[in-house]
């Protein structure tokens, strides 16, 4: 089928001779009332109604192949279903849809309606849901129709006295059947005129000194992901792209919708409920002829342990990696086994890709690549001065002429002081330390705070410490990350016991299970150390850095 590969040219120049040409001349143009639902998905449905937009399958053997015309039709029906439930422009809706294809219908519908979308992980417990609903003033929660998820939603709503609307994809007591409502709704929908400077999308992301913060993006945010998809993933209209991510995480915004569809690439989604099996992805790459694959290092670490010779990966032409620092050994083993060079990217929930090994850039194993055009992320010292090559500093993004770069977040909802703590001196401070070499490659050093990145998840110590403190055995605790050959980092709890309790393996196991029940299970501490006291500053703050340093010294001594 003939495809107009210049759709993206409506928004930017797509052809550059080099990274230097791209960095100097890239610019995005867009209407003041830009809305991704109307100006991208509906526009593509008009141009290429029969072109594949989404290829979905699950571990039960089910499959759905959806065209851009079907995405438009279903999203319009979802708009009418939302309106029928009383959801309108400016209302906040939270979805816990795992990897169900309905997420894409709902996402586009929310954008068209002007509702603020909050994607959330299905692993949230009632306590997590209560916090999110209260903090963001959520009007409706939509979930997959599963006992484990809906039970937590019901418990949260009961605690709040029925503060929000409950909906599920299917029939369930106490929940509106949103799937049936959408099926019965009209697919006629007229464009709603919206203020594109208002919030469109929000993510709760873990912090170190408090509960998760609400990263808020406006309607222009998807445009920031042109660079993510076109110049990092390297996508075009003939590609089938797979990013490994649950829809509850910002990596979905990075790799499973916005930039990819602007490039007219089809998305591949594998919906699995069982424990991750590396061979599933290898089999699916061959079966569906996937051309572009993006995953965190954890996934690649699993994959290189398999006998890759058993699988045909000939369809692959692009392999990218993000989520945590890339170990050069993983790069070398993947290259030796597949012939593909892993191209690393770096970014945060607060924005699109900020540093990457672009399509023009030769990878340097261990480096994230170079600064992305339009974002201009670079390394600065504590006085806001650009660091010299080889000098360590903080990765920051300048606000040129006081203007927020396209794709960077609006604010932390309800916490202006938190926003002011990272945006000051004409810079957005990422909180990540790095250094730049003579050729402009940026090399990651570490977080300036205590965020733990484990298997692609961002885990804030405060949430896990709070969960532990709810157990009567725990007087106080400190959560840190320790190196893990598979996960990158594992969560460790250093625990001071309350009077009358004694340390034991059984108690450690009990505390682990308690955390799993109290908050999202992926946050539980895989390592627990019992101590008499925690290292603290004069002002009484826990010195997690000292715990990490002690662990590093012990690890070095054991490996000596």
DOKE-562441 format. One record per atom (N, C-alpha, C): residue in one letter; x, y, z. Coordinates in steps of 0.001 Angstrom, whole numbers, plus 500000, padded with zeros to 6 digits. Layout:
# DOKE-562441
AXYZ
...
//
This chain:
# DOKE-562441
X500850498809500000
X500000500000500000
X500888501244500000
X500554502156499111
X501317503396499049
X501034504227500287
X502080504726500881
X501936505483502121
X502644506822501984
X501978507881502393
X502580509204502403
X503531509295503590
X504817509130503337
X505786509129504418
X506149510540504870
X505491511519504292
X505804512895504641
X504777513488505605
X503951512670506231
X502998513210507207
X503718514012508273
X504852513499508724
X505613514177509769
X506113515539509314
X506256515700507994
X506743516975507463
X505763518107507720
X504526517781508123
X503585518831508531
X504089519560509772
X504929518872510529
X505348519411511822
X506833519771511887
X507656519133511059
X509096519419511127
X509788518925509868
X511002519405509658
X511859518849508614
X512321517472509074
X512256516490508202
X512613515122508596
X513938514661508033
X514561515462507188
X515782515016506516
X516964515899506923
X517949515247507507
X519164515937507937
X520374515136507487
X521467515812507240
X522669515153506744
X523501514536507856
X523344515052509076
X524214514622510171
X523582515012511496
X524186514534512571
X523737514943513903
X523886516455514060
X524980516993513573
X525222518428513710
X524148519241512971
X523752518775511772
X522699519431511001
X521375519357511773
X521077518182512297
X519862517973513094
X519845518887514316
X520937518926515062
X520990519688516307
X520848521189516057
X521416521659514948
X521394523095514663
X520085523562514047
X519398522688513314
X518290523159512481
X516922522548512777
X516840521571513674
X515552520950513967
X514608521953514620
X513382521994514113
X512368522889514671
X510999522291514402
X510112522377515379
X508759521851515252
X507791523015515081
X506885522881514102
X505818523864513915
X504481523169514139
X503533523884514717
X502259523265515061
X501224524356515301
X499936524019515135
X498889525012515386
X498753525291516876
X498271526473517198
X498131526862518610
X497161525963519347
X496181525413518626
X495184524550519266
X495488523066519020
X496749522714518920
X497141521331518605
X496524520343519585
X495973519268519033
X495418518174519818
X495785516886519108
X496511516023519798
X497013514797519178
X495886513942518606
X494769513874519313
X493668513041518848
X493141513465517497
X492960514759517309
X492406515267516057
X493488515447514987
X494623516039515382
X495627516450514402
X496596515347514005
X496567514235514719
X497432513113514336
X496589511866514036
X495940511292515045
X495244510026514782
X494083510202513796
X493272511227513976
X492177511442513026
X492706511830511651
X493761512622511620
X494353513016510337
X494908511807509598
X495539510908510318
X496063509692509689
X494931508778509237
X493849508741510003
X492691507947509597
X492100508473508296
X492147509783508098
X491640510367506853
X492584510095505690
X493885510169505949
X494874509950504901
X495015508484504520
X495128507615505516
X495419506198505295
X494530505339506191
X493249505313505939
X492328504612506845
X492636503136507022
X493184502492505996
X493421501045506067
X494814500687506574
X495619501690506876
X496979501389507341
X496955500870508771
X497772499860509042
X497831499282510382
X498413500276511370
X497706500461512470
X498167501337513548
X498668500527514734
X497997499402515036
X498310498641516240
X498148497149515962
X499190496396516310
X499136494940516264
X499215494453517702
X498161493808518161
X498059493383519560
X497867491880519632
X498564491250520555
X498319489836520827
X498586489592522308
X498111488479522814
X498353488160524220
X498867486744524373
X499109486349525616
X499684485031525883
X498637483925525850
X497391484277525466
X496340483282525297
X496112482948523829
X496905483576522954
X496770483320521532
X495800484238520816
X495235485226521524
X494314486168520893
X495091487255520158
X494440487819519136
X495111488821518304
X494109489840517808
X494522491107517756
X493739492175517139
X494679493028516306
X494312493295515069
X495076494194514215
X494165495371513896
X494548496546514336
X493697497735514268
X494281498770513314
X493435499308512454
X493848500344511521
X493646501723512140
X494185502737511477
X493966504098511959
X492481504462511900
X491765503949510905
X490325504214510832
X489606503634512045
X490034502442512489
X489394501818513637
X489760502548514929
X490978503033515023
X491373503823516196
X490490505063516299
X490257505720515170
X489385506908515183
X487964506523515591
X487423505480514972
X486039505096515245
X485843504722516711
X486744503909517234
X486606503467518619
X486845504614519599
X487797505474519306
X488055506598520221
X486867507553520239
X486183507709519098
X484982508553519080
X483864507924519908
X483724506610519832
X482731505926520658
X483084506082522136
X484378506005522452
X484822506176523839
X484553507600524322
X484695508584523427
X484361509966523793
X482911510065524244
X482034509472523465
X480610509520523797
X480306508736525068
X481016507634525279
X480817506852526505
X481268507644527729
X482388508327527609
X482868509163528717
X481868510264529035
X481372510890527993
X480401511973528202
X479138511437528870
X478730510223528473
X477535509618529069
X477726509334530552
X478981509093530965
X479269508848532371
X479436510137533164
X479356511265532462
X479465512543533150
X480872513100533198
X481764512524532403
X483149513019532354
X483255514049531235
X483827515196531553
X483952516255530561
X485331516870530541
X485459517948529796
X486728518664529667
X487240519098531041
X488498518804531306
X489120519185532565
X488990518163533665
X488074517199533518
X487946516148534529
X489143515204534458
X489491514619535586
X490663513740535672
X490201512288535701
X490782511485534828
X490448510062534758
X491728509239534901
X491661508220535725
X492815507341535929
X492501505968535345
X493450505410534611
X493227504114533978
X494271503110534455
X493808501891534700
X494667500779535099
X494375499634534122
X494911499756532904
X494514498888531803
X495602497937531338
X496705497861532094
X497781496927531748
X498208497151530289
X498152496109529465
X498522496251528059
X497322495981527137
X496124496197527645
X494934495964526835
X494859496980525694
X494421496535524502
X494353497444523352
X493359498571523588
X492396498369524516
X491438499434524814
X492115500687525364
X493314500525525913
X494028501700526421
X494182502745525330
X494494502320524111
X494736503279523031
X493448503983522628
X492322503275522656
X491036503930522396
X490776505004523452
X490981504627524701
X490666505521525814
X491604506723525829
X492867506478525594
X493856507550525608
X493503508628524594
X493249508222523363
X492907509190522318
X491587509875522630
X490626509124523156
X489337509721523516
X489500510792524584
X490292510516525608
X490517511500526670
X491117512773526098
X492067512625525159
X492692513799524555
X491665514608523748
X490825513913522998
X489815514614522194
X488806515341523080
X488429514707524166
X487444515292525082
X488045516409525925
X489373516340526133
X490020517328526987
X490058516928528433
X489806515629528701
X489954515124530064
X491436514895530347
X491831515013531604
X493228514793531996
X493416513303532276
X494309512673531538
X494525511235531643
X495671510927532595
X495424510008533538
X496483509507534425
X496614508000534223
X497583507543533453
X497842506105533372
X498492505634534669
X498050504484535164
X498581503967536430
X498820502474536319
X499776501988537089
X500066500570537097
X498946499791537779
X498708498586537296
X497687497717537876
X498110497156539226
X499356497390539629
X499864496833540874
X499564497699542092
X498888498824541896
X498568499696543015
X497654499007544022
X497900499295545286
X497024498832546350
X496035499945546722
X495066499607547577
X494025500578547941
X494621501874548469
X495653501760549292
X496299502947549857
X496874503836548761
X497502503222547764
X498074503976546647
X496980504683545856
X495863503990545648
X494760504553544870
X494139505731545601
X493930505595546911
X493376506691547709
X494259507931547576
X495559507749547734
X496467508893547631
X496349509568546271
X496325508794545202
X496281509347543855
X494963510057543575
X493875509460543995
X492563510082543777
X492468511408544521
X492932511432545756
X492874512668546543
X493819513732545986
X495038513315545637
X496041514286545198
X495686514919543855
X495098514136542943
X494819514633541596
X493344514930541359
X492497514743542388
X491058514982542261
X490459514145541122
X490755512865541160
X490310511943540119
X488791511765540184
X488148511872539040
X486687511721538974
X486286510284538646
X487115509589537862
X486745508241537425
X487994507375537344
X487848506104537716
X488910505115537571
X488384503985536696
X489105503700535616
X488758502609534711
X489841501540534791
X489418500280534909
X490383499188535062
X489988497992534207
X490948497110533999
X490636495824533408
X489752495057534401
X488959494162533900
X487968493464534735
X488616492244535397
X489427492504536416
X490121491439537130
X489935491617538628
X489783490514539332
X489491490555540762
X490542491337541548
X491817491019541315
X492885491612542122
X492884493134542022
X492636493655540839
X492663495100540619
X491382495747541136
X490253495187540755
X488967495797541119
X488702495742542618
X489223494732543278
X489073494653544736
X489765495827545406
X490956496183544933
X491693497314545513
X490981498635545217
X490432498763544019
X489706499987543670
X488476500144544554
X487752499056544733
X486558499096545578
X486907499455547018
X487982498860547530
X488400499152548903
X488777500621549052
X489463501158548040
X489841502570548085
X488613503464548070
X487677503163547192
X486479503986547069
X485630503913548331
X485612502744548957
X484865502588550209
X485482503471551300
X486807503492551369
X487485504335552361
X487180505811552142
X486925506169550877
X486693507568550534
X485213507904550460
X484363506966550839
X482932507240550837
X482336507377549455
X482893506622548490
X482356506669547125
X482706507951546401
X483964508367546505
X484390509668545984
X484571509693544469
X484668508528543831
X484919508536542388
X484086507472541684
X483932507642540378
X483219506688539540
X484105505472539284
X483518504286539333
X484250503053539060
X483752502460537747
X484691502095536877
X484334501461535612
X485329500360535307
X484862499357534598
X485708498222534229
X485399497816532798
X486311497081532203
X486092496555530864
X485332495232530978
X484053495325531286
X483236494139531463
X482278494303532626
X481423493326532823
X480422493375533881
X481026493010535227
X480724493843536222
X481203493585537588
X480361494406538543
X479958493797539644
X479151494495540649
X479869495745541146
X479145496844541163
X479700498089541669
X480475498888540643
X480630498348539426
X481391499012538370
X480502499211537139
X480646500362536499
X480010500551535202
X480759499702534170
X480021499077533278
X480631498272532215
X480979499210531066
X482211499720531098
X482593500736530112
X482695500139528708
X483102498875528606
X483201498240527291
X481835498174526623
X480798497795527387
X479447497717526836
X478917499104526493
X479192500062527365
X478733501430527127
X479349501991525849
X480638501744525658
X481324502232524455
X480780501541523211
X480535500236523308
X480024499487522156
X478670500016521702
X477872500481522663
X476532500977522355
X476531502456521945
X477654503129522110
X477715504572521864
X477887504870520373
X477498506053520006
X477652506518518625
X479133506758518313
X479479506597517031
X480845506930516612
X480886508297515919
X479829509076516107
X479803510453515594
X480326511389516677
X481350512156516333
X481955513052517319
X482509514282516616
X482179515444517109
X482676516695516556
X483833517208517403
X484779517851516753
X485945518366517455
X485546519344518561
X486132519124519737
X485931520021520875
X487076521021520897
X486768522294520946
X487804523320520994
X488351523424522417
X489659523221522547
X490299523155523853
X491459524138523949
X491839524442525151
X493035525243525415
X494217524294525524
X495089524299524515
X496196523333524463
X497259523579525512
X497168524692526211
X498116524967527290
X497685524351528610
X496494523760528619
X495980523116529823
X496556521707529963
X496413521092531136
X496923519727531322
X496189518705530445
X496965517794529867
X496442516711529043
X496716515345529672
X497875515231530314
X498381513938530769
X499157514156532061
X499044513213532983
X499797513310534236
X500273511922534654
X501456511880535233
X502009510641535772
X502440510865537216
X502155509888538057
X502711509888539404
X504084509240539329
X505090509940539795
X506444509401539725
X507104509502541086
X507862508478541441
X508386508349542799
X509372509450543151
X509263509929544396
X510205510901544932
X510956510311546104
X511906511068546635
X512748510554547711
X512352511086549079
X511702512224549116
X511413512845550406
X509925512933550703
X509106512348549868
X507673512407550090
X506966511423549197
X505653511519549178
X504877510649548322
X505099511025546857
X504659510158545928
X504907510436544502
X504406511801544079
X505160512442543212
X504766513744542676
X504007513531541374
X503205514531540991
X502351514423539808
X502955515262538690
X503612514584537770
X504225515244536623
X503133515523535595
X502938516793535260
X501818517198534417
X502309517734533075
X501684517244531993
X502040517658530632
X500854518309529945
X501143519271529057
X500089519920528293
X499866519191526971
X498968519742526134
X498594519080524882
X499711519119523836
X500737519927524055
X501862519967523121
X502884518861523397
X502748518216524540
X503728517201524954
X504023516145523893
X503012515584523190
X503329514548522187
X504306515010521117
X504285516303520788
X505197516824519769
X506659516670520178
X506913516669521485
X508277516477521966
X508819515104521646
X507913514154521395
X508345512780521119
X508607512514519641
X508561513542518811
X509025513380517432
X510478512938517439
X511284513583518276
X512708513216518337
X512881511807518890
X512037511427519849
X512127510092520427
X511970509028519348
X510937509160518548
X510597508118517578
X511377508226516277
X511516509427515757
X512122509590514436
X513643509544514476
X514229510197515459
X515674510374515417
X516435509540516429
X515718508907517347
X516357507906518225
X515946506500517785
X514640506205517803
X514194504903517300
X514443504766515800
X514428505885515091
X514678505845513654
X513524505281512850
X512294505606513214
X511131504956512626
X510634505639511355
X509993504822510518
X509323505280509316
X508005504565509156
X507332504830508042
X505981504318507831
X505910502812507664
X507010502163507333
X506993500722507110
X507396499922508348
X507596500594509457
X508098499909510648
X506978499355511520
X507341498295512257
X506503497739513322
X507353497798514586
X506966498658515499
X507816498974516649
X507273498366517942
X508160497767518712
X507820497204520017
X508653497868521100
X507981498566521997
X508594499035523235
X508026498197524366
X508902497655525192
X508462496823526310
X508099497734527474
X506798497850527749
X506333498703528847
X504869498428529107
X504490498536530359
X503089498508530753
X502520499904530526
X501227499999530237
X500645501312529949
X500615502237531159
X500868501709532348
X500879502540533539
X502136503363533706
X503100503182532824
X504383503860532964
X504609504849531829
X505392505887532096
X505646506929531107
X506366506392529876
X507003505236529975
X507672504655528811
X506669504344527702
X505394504182528052
X504371504012527018
X504234505283526200
X504251506446526857
X504197507716526128
X505420507869525234
X506529507341525672
X507770507398524904
X507738506489523681
X507233505270523866
X507475504269522829
X506272503534522305
X505053503877522777
X503907503069522383
X502737503889521849
X502989505145521490
X501872505913520924
X502304507185520196
X502797508193520882
X502847509538520329
X503789509698519132
X505076509611519371
X506021509800518282
X505921508733517214
X505632507512517628
X505585506397516688
X504487506607515638
X503296507003516086
X502222507232515116
X502478508477514276
X503159509471514829
X503496510637514016
X504430510255512872
X505212509187513094
X506084508653512034
X505341507655511145
X504058507421511425
X503209506460510713
X503633505016510949
X504452504795511946
X504863503441512286
X503711502713512973
X503624501407512761
X502659500592513487
X503254500190514828
X502389500053515824
X502817499649517161
X502534498170517367
X503469497498518041
X503242496104518417
X503128496033519931
X502074495362520406
X501833495246521843
X501638493779522196
X502421493307523149
X502269491942523662
X501710492029525071
X500512491512525237
X499786491591526502
X499936490258527227
X500746490247528260
X500972488993528984
X500724489190530470
X500120488183531088
X499824488218532516
X500780487355533315
X501307486348532674
X502194485427533387
X503558486058533573
X504414485363534274
X505776485841534503
X506494486003533161
X507317487029533067
X508020487325531824
X508910486161531386
X508776485782530116
X509630484765529512
X510401485412528368
X511705485523528468
X512483486191527417
X512233485629526032
X512038484324525947
X511871483703524637
X510594484158523938
X509614484643524694
X508380485129524063
X508682486271523100
X509501487225523531
X509817488357522672
X510615487913521448
X511534487001521641
X512322486514520514
X511433485823519485
X510489485022519969
X509559484331519073
X508671485327518333
X508190486356519044
X507274487320518445
X507977488210517422
X509226488548517666
X509989489334516696
X510029488606515363
X510265487296515428
X510318486484514213
X508933486330513601
X507938486000514417
X506590485719513925
X505947486924513248
X506074488105513864
X505400489295513346
X506314490201512527
X507561489826512392
X508533490607511621
X508670492024512172
X508858492081513466
X509064493355514140
X510384493960513676
X510374495254513386
X511568495896512829
X512333496741513839
X511655497175514895
X512291498066515872
X511920497612517277
X512928497506518146
X512730496944519483
X513405497833520509
X512639498241521529
X513186499071522601
X512804498451523940
X513792498288524820
X513555497653526113
X514586498152527111
X514310498001528407
X515312498360529422
X516432497331529446
X517578497689530013
X518703496750530086
X518344495417530733
X517419495439531694
X517023494195532347
X516547493160531324
X515735493597530367
X515217492683529346
X516365492144528494
X517254493026528074
X518386492580527259
X519290491619528036
X519420491854529351
X520234490943530150
X519634489543530170
X518294489473530187
X517632488170530093
X517854487553528707
X517705488372527675
X517741487851526314
X519106487275525940
X520186487924526385
X521505487433525988
X521880486117526675
X521074485731527675
X521304484440528318
X520669483293527530
X519824483638526547
X519184482630525715
X520084482261524543
X519775481130523914
X520476480736522693
X519804481455521531
X520329482625521199
X519691483462520190
X519744482849518798
X520594481853518614
X520696481208517307
X519423480439516946
X518592480168517933
X517347479433517681
X516256480322517087
X516495481632517037
X515461482562516596
X515969483410515439
X515067483633514499
X515406484524513395
X515054485954513785
X516060486790513833
X515844488195514169
X516166489081512967
X516035488495511772
X516428489203510551
X515576490429510277
X514339490439510772
X513472491594510514
X513930492835511273
X514640492630512388
X515081493768513199
X516087494625512440
X515887495931512533
X516881496836511967
X517289497913512967
X516538498014514083
X516850499031515085
X516627498460516474
X517627498605517345
X517523498146518732
X517943499287519642
X517033499703520500
X517307500818521405
X517075500371522840
X517618501156523769
X517633500738525168
X517571501969526066
X516791501876527143
X516649503003528072
X516065502483529364
X516067503328530388
X515446502984531661
X516422502923532810
X517667502571532502
X518723502518533503
X520046502455532751
X521171502730533394
X522449502731532690
X522743501385532016
X523291501456530807
X523613500265530031
X525012499764530369
X525075498503530748
X526367497868530988
X527036497562529643
X528274498005529418
X528939497735528136
X528979496258527766
X529009495379528771
X529040493951528483
X527770493503527777
X526625494066528174
X525352493741527513
X525417494198526058
X525947495392525845
X526087495917524482
X526906494961523615
X528046494546524130
X528957493701523350
X528345492331523065
X527671491754524054
X527085490431523849
X525929490483522862
X525101491520522932
X523992491644521988
X524521491865520565
X525539492682520439
X526153492934519129
X526729491652518542
X527438490884519376
X528051489642518902
X526999488629518474
X525863488605519192
X524838487595518920
X523917487985517770
X523661489289517591
X522657489716516610
X523202490603515502
X524366491211515734
X524898492154514760
X524325493548514898
X523470493752515895
X522844495058516089
X523524495833517215
X523751497106516976
X524323497989517984
X523193498611518800
X523256498436520090
X522251499038520972
X522489500546521045
X521434501308520788
X521530502764520854
X520767503253522071
X521513503749523028
X520944504119524317
X520263505477524264
X519253505651525112
X518593506938525273
X518364507216526743
X518272508488527082
X518046508899528465
X516935509937528500
X516087509822529496
X515061510830529720
X514373510561531044
X513322511294531285
X512577511170532533
X511087511291532248
X510287510993533249
X508845511197533136
X508552512657532816
X509443513541533214
X509243514979533012
X509388515424531557
X509825514553530660
X509998514991529281
X510196513846528316
X510513514164527059
X510823513148526056
X512288512740526169
X512797512068525153
X514207511692525178
X515054512971525229
X516033512980526123
X516848514174526347
X518275514015525822
X518782512816525936
X520116512467525427
X519975511116524758
X520586510932523599
X520442509642522918
X521539509424521891
X521746508164521592
X522564507781520453
X521627507777519254
X521618508879518534
X520667509058517434
X521049508200516234
X520232508283515186
X520460507476513992
X521765507833513294
X522342509013513583
X523608509400512962
X524807509113513851
X524557508778515111
X525622508731516115
X526153507314516305
X527444507165516227
X528069505867516466
X528049505570517965
X527473504436518382
X527405504152519819
X528782504049520467
X528860504529521695
X530023504316522548
X529514503609523798
X529758502308523889
X529196501535525007
X529475502181526355
X528413502406527111
X528527503064528404
X528100504508528365
X528042505108527155
X527573506483527012
X526132506480526551
X525362507468527018
X523967507597526610
X523832508183525215
X524901508810524717
X524857509466523425
X525042510960523563
X524382511722522681
X524547513172522664
X523209513875522920
X523293515143523240
X522108515945523538
X521153515984522346
X519861515961522634
X518832515971521599
X518452517408521237
X518302517648519948
X517899518970519462
X516566519376520076
X516452520651520405
X515221521167520984
X515176521056522492
X515962520139523049
X516044519953524500
X517347520533525035
X518424520297524280
X519741520879524598
X520246520519525989
X519962519303526445
X520452518845527748
X521973518823527755
X522570519360528806
X524029519389528903
X524430519291530370
X525732519316530612
X526263519120531959
X526687520470532537
X526136520809533716
X526383522097534354
X526932521891535765
X527695522881536235
X528173522801537616
X527163523457538555
X527494523507539839
X526551524007540846
X526231525489540681
X527069526230539954
X526837527654539727
X526084527918538423
X525661526842537736
X524939527000536489
X525818527255535293
X527114526901535425
X528067527078534326
X528238525763533586
X528338525828532246
X528594524621531465
X529917524005531873
X529907522732532144
X531138522040532539
X532061521840531344
X533325521769531636
X534312521449530608
X534284519948530346
X534777519503529184
X534863518064528925
X535612517339530045
X535041516241530501
X535659515465531575
X535278515905532964
X534624517057533086
X534240517590534394
X532843517090534763
X532705516512535937
X531418515977536358
X530499517095536846
X529227516993536502
X528243517970536949
X526849517375536869
X525848518254536830
X524463517802536771
X523899518015535372
X523143517039534894
X522470517193533613
X521307518164533777
X521316519229532974
X520292520264533059
X519823520641531666
X518624521206531595
X518034521641530329
X517758523132530424
X518333523924529511
X518132525379529587
X516765525814529063
X516220526843529683
X515007527497529205
X515450528679528357
X515663528476527054
X516148529532526175
X515139530674526128
X515613531865526390
X514751533056526423
X513575532882527382
X513797532071528407
X512767531856529409
X511647530935528986
X511751530321527795
X510697529471527274
X510927528007527641
X509868527347528093
X509961525925528411
X510132525126527129
X511146524264527042
X511357523462525832
X510153522572525527
X509874522380524258
X508747521573523820
X508877520144524341
X507829519669525009
X507832518304525538
X508191518219526999
X508748519293527559
X509089519281528977
X507838519586529805
X507772519042531009
X506563519105531821
X506174520515532225
X504886520680532523
X504344521972532943
X504690522282534392
X504381521311535265
X504541521539536700
X504390520213537441
X504604520252538745
X504194519165539634
X502866519617540231
X501797518948539846
X500466519383540208
X500326519576541713
X499893520775542101
X499638521078543503
X500872521300544347
X502056521283543734
X503302521444544494
X504249522424543794
X503876523698543754
X504737524684543080
X506126524775543692
X506227524555545009
X507554524632545631
X508454523491545156
X507856522349544869
X508633521220544354
X509140521540542949
X508273522167542147
X508669522594540807
X509812523600540888
X509674524568541796
X510713525593541943
X512040525006542418
X511987523827543038
X513227523214543520
X514032522574542397
X513409522398541213
X514133521790540091
X514230522719538882
X513389523752538830
X513463524718537740
X513849526067538328
X515098526431538170
X515596527702538679
X516891528048537954
X517247529323538000
X518467529756537331
X518433529543535828
X517219529536535245
X517101529337533802
X517314527914533348
X517285526952534299
X517551525556533970
X516549524627534638
X516247523509533963
X515585522395534627
X516680521446535088
X516728521184536383
X517748520326536974
X517217518892537062
X517817517987536308
X517304516614536238
X517575515810537498
X518591516219538281
X518966515431539450
X519884514279539116
X520384514231537880
X521298513171537458
X522666513762537173
X523701513110537675
X525061513579537441
X525679512837536266
X526559513544535541
X527164512982534336
X528386513800533970
X529082513387532914
X530164514187532345
X530122514044530825
X530662515029530146
X530674515053528685
X532105514940528184
X532303514102527157
X533666513966526632
X533931515002525538
X535115514958524960
X535528515950523964
X534638515945522722
X533994514819522450
X533174514695521243
X531692514930521498
X531333515332522710
X529947515637523008
X529123514478523528
X529750513305523692
X529034512177524293
X528891512404525793
X527712512057526321
X527427512262527736
X527413510910528439
X528097510855529584
X528283509607530325
X527629509733531691
X526692508854531966
X525923508887533204
X526780508474534399
X526620509206535516
X527337508852536750
X526392508333537830
X525237508970538010
X524313508497539040
X523264509531539375
X522302509116540205
X521278510030540676
X521851510907541777
X521444512189541763
X521810513077542857
X520926512853544073
X519806512150543863
X518948511808544998
X519001510299545191
X518002509752545818
X518051508350546203
X517074507466545444
X516592507907544300
X515703507089543487
X516417505786543106
X515688504681543187
X516227503381542812
X515586502964541496
X516399502672540500
X515888502170539233
X516182500678539175
X515122499895539304
X515265498438539360
X514373497795538310
X514968497052537392
X514216496380536315
X513329497355535556
X513794498586535392
X513026499593534666
X512044500369535511
X511803499953536764
X510894500670537665
X511658501763538405
X510963502885538662
X511487503934539525
X510871503741540906
X511706503552541906
X511219503269543251
X511761504325544206
X510855505051544838
X511256506055545813
X511352505439547197
X512412505712547937
X512588505102549258
X511480505442550241
X510936506650550137
X509934507091551108
X508722506163551145
X508250505746549970
X507061504894549907
X507295503548550587
X508474502967550344
X508769501655550924
X509013501792552425
X509716502848552813
X509939503088554244
X508616503300554975
X507701504019554337
X506393504248554949
X505637502939555129
X505728502076554126
X505064500771554220
X505649499941555353
X506966499943555479
X507620499176556545
X507228499683557921
X507107500999558047
X506780501578559347
X505387501196559840
X504543500716558942
X503218500275559352
X503264498921560065
X504408498233559960
X504552496947560662
X505043497221562084
X504445496601563082
X504810496907564475
X506257496575564828
X506908495729564035
X508287495343564349
X509297496422563968
X508893497363563124
X509845498317562554
X509793499648563291
X510932500020563843
X511059501328564486
X511397502387563444
X512370502106562609
X512699502975561492
X513446502158560443
X513518502707559227
X514174501967558154
X514737502931557119
X515663502428556332
X516230503188555222
X516252502284554001
X515759502787552884
X515723502020551641
X516812502531550699
X517596501615550199
X518660501943549245
X518673500899548138
X519459501156547105
X519638500197546025
X521018499574546097
X521080498286545833
X522370497592545770
X522508496979544389
X523718496942543834
X523908496408542479
X523378494985542345
X522706494754541230
X522149493435540931
X522476493118539474
X523065491968539189
X523490491667537814
X522345491567536820
X521126491330537285
X519985491199536396
X519116492448536419
X518798492938537613
X517856494052537750
X518512495422537658
X519817495479537662
X520505496764537734
X520715497146539177
X519621497330539903
X519656497553541340
X518557496721541983
X518816496228543175
X517781495590543981
X517488496483545178
X516265496426545651
X515860497237546798
X516353496565548077
X517034497357548920
X517510496870550216
X516888497701551326
X516444497045552371
X515919497728553562
X516885497528554717
X517362498619555280
X518156498570556506
X517208498945557639
X516981498003558559
X515868498118559510
X516350498152560956
X515810499102561714
X515976499133563165
X514667498622563771
X514785497568564596
X513585496941565147
X513068497665566391
X511767497584566570
X511145498129567774
X511465497228568966
X511302497761570163
X511591496997571377
X510736495732571429
X511369494651571829
X510647493399571971
X510675492507570752
X511287492970569650
X511372492161568430
X512822491735568197
X512996490545567667
X514331490021567381
X514476489717565888
X515670490006565380
X515945489764563968
X515949488268563670
X515364487904562513
X515363486507562074
X515020486455560598
X515340485339559978
X514972485153558570
X513458485172558416
X512765484602559391
X511304484555559328
X510712485963559376
X511296486830560230
X510801488195560319
X511103488956559023
X512270488728558452
X512610489376557183
X511593489015556108
X511233487733556055
X510247487281555086
X508886487924555372
X508534488040556649
X507266488651557025
X507205490115556593
X508317490824556760
X508362492228556355
X508257492367554835
X508883491469554110
X508780491506552648
X507333491320552196
X506664490352552785
X505272490096552423
X504372491268552832
X504710491901553955
X503945493064554406
X504032494194553381
X505220494468552870
X505383495529551875
X504607495185550606
X504656493934550195
X503918493514548998
X502421493767549153
X501904493571550365
X500477493776550605
X500114495257550736
X501059496044551208
X500782497439551551
X500926498379550367
X501858498094549487
X502072498959548328
X502361498078547125
X502619498704545977
X502841497925544753
X503945496894544969
X503701495637544659
X504633494551545011
X506043494701544459
X506211495382543296
X507546495488542725
X508491496293543620
X507955496993544616
X508785497840545472
X509382497097546666
X508993495836546881
X509388495182548124
X510906494996548208
X511481495076549406
X512940494912549565
X513349493446549432
X514182493163548471
X514672491800548280
X515770491461549282
X516355492509549850
X517398492324550862
X516981493091552103
X517077492460553273
X516789493141554545
X517951492926555496
X518471494017556008
X519548493974557001
X519044494630558285
X519187493931559395
X518786494467560689
X519992495111561364
X519823496340561851
X520922497077562491
X520420497712563789
X521369498146564628
X521014498796565892
X520592500240565686
X521210500918564703
X520847502300564422
X521208502649562984
X520580503715562479
X520850504168561118
X521795505363561139
X522673505467560128
X523533506653560055
X522706507890559725
X522960508991560450
X522153510188560246
X523020511440560269
X522466512509559711
X523124513803559775
X522863514417561150
X523508515547561429
X523306516235562699
X521854516631562877
X521200516943561732
X519797517362561801
X518841516183561874
X519371514960561854
X518531513787562019
X518082513116560742
X518569513595559575
X518189512969558306
X519019511706558075
X518344510677557555
X519037509416557272
X520054509618556151
X521258509131556372
X522316509237555361
X522341507943554534
X521431507848553564
X521391506664552717
X522690506491551942
X523342507625551622
X524594507545550884
X525640506760551675
X525649506885553000
X526605506149553823
X526307504647553790
X525030504299553794
X524657502884553694
X525139502314552362
X524933503067551290
X525378502602549971
X526889502443549932
X527596503406550530
X529059503331550527
X529558502132551314
X528910501847552431
X529289500670553219
X529048499383552427
X527929499327551711
X527637498160550893
X528667497995549782
X529075499116549183
X530075499060548113
X531416498558548639
X531818499047549831
X533091498591550415
X533038497105550729
X531901496663551266
X531766495240551583
X531798494390550317
X531152494883549255
X531141494151547995
X532541494078547395
X533286495192547476
X534657495208546957
X535543494229547724
X535352494188549057
X536166493286549882
X535865491825549549
X534595491511549306
X534218490131548992
X534738489696547633
X534864490661546708
X535317490319545354
X536818490458545177
X537505490910546235
X538960491117546130
X539701489774546064
//
